[in-house]
Amino acid sequence: MALTGKPIIDTPQLGHDGTLRKKEWNTAAPPAFSALSFLAGSLAGAIGTLVGHPLDTIKVRAQTGQASATTIRALFRGMSGPLLTSGGIQAVNLGMYENFRRRIQMIRGRPADEAAPIHIVGAAGALAGMTISLLTCPQQRVKVLQQSGYKNTWVGCARTLGLRGLFVGFPIQVWMESTRGIYMITYVGLLRKITPEYATDSSVRPPTWARMIAGMAAGTLGWFIIYPADAVKSVMQADFPGQRKYKSPYHCMTSLLREGGVPRLYRGLGATLLRAGPVSGVLMPTFDISLAILRDLFPFLS
């Protein structure tokens, strides 16, 4: 459905009701996010990468059975790709989430801007996550490869791997991204509990501290749930080009279980949970604050 008018947008944010908040819409159609939303998402994603990448490297090396990184440079290896792309992926994810949420509401015969039931919030988050797996799988493949010690540029790795090599672990990536629905259910549910006064007034946003707490809790829970699958994915994606060891995710999982039992699937969990809180806690507040500043500076791009 095409847009019939330009939206007048206040500071957008993911509110307690699961909507990306807007002051007013001149159309009932799901809106596209603006150039400023993309830029704000890019900034938020980049900051999240800077905060979390060193601990992510520790996680990957623990999962793949390699020695810990011994230098600062090694901790930041493989960061260039995520630093340049994670913001765009976050912007796409938020845009897809909002469009799916609105569309499901309309299919149910409800107004698109009405507060969505929590299961609709989760479904929209899961669908958005599965959609962006087409972007995140190649990104993660190159990142993990570089973190595992493969010395080549991001573009060089992508060329060497080829299309098939870039999508190693894709089925697991799709499932993992679908758990963004769990993140959204937890995030929105906690905001509704922490800030009940906003339940009847969707025009007022929850305070930043509440968003940070909800984001940290949702991120930590999400990573705890998906961690065994992430371990299998990381091990598969760490294979150097031309040295593929595992035929399938099942083959990789059974090999890891034979190697060290169930604890093998949780190796590096501590670093991941330590990383999940700060990254998830800064992502959405950074998006909101930077977008508000950008709209003040460049109102003509709103």
Salt bridges, closest charged atoms under 4 A:
ASP17 OD1 - ARG21 NH1 2.99
ASP56 OD1 - LYS59 NZ 3.44
ASP56 OD2 - LYS143 NZ 2.55
GLU98 OE2 - LYS22 NZ 3.35
GLU98 OE1 - ARG101 NE 3.23
ASP113 OD1 - ARG102 NH1 2.23
GLU114 OE2 - ARG110 NH2 2.75
GLU177 OE1 - ARG180 NE 2.64
ASP230 OD2 - LYS59 NZ 2.77
ASP230 OD1 - LYS233 NZ 3.86
GLU259 OE2 - ARG264 NE 2.94
ASP288 OD2 - ARG211 NH2 2.50
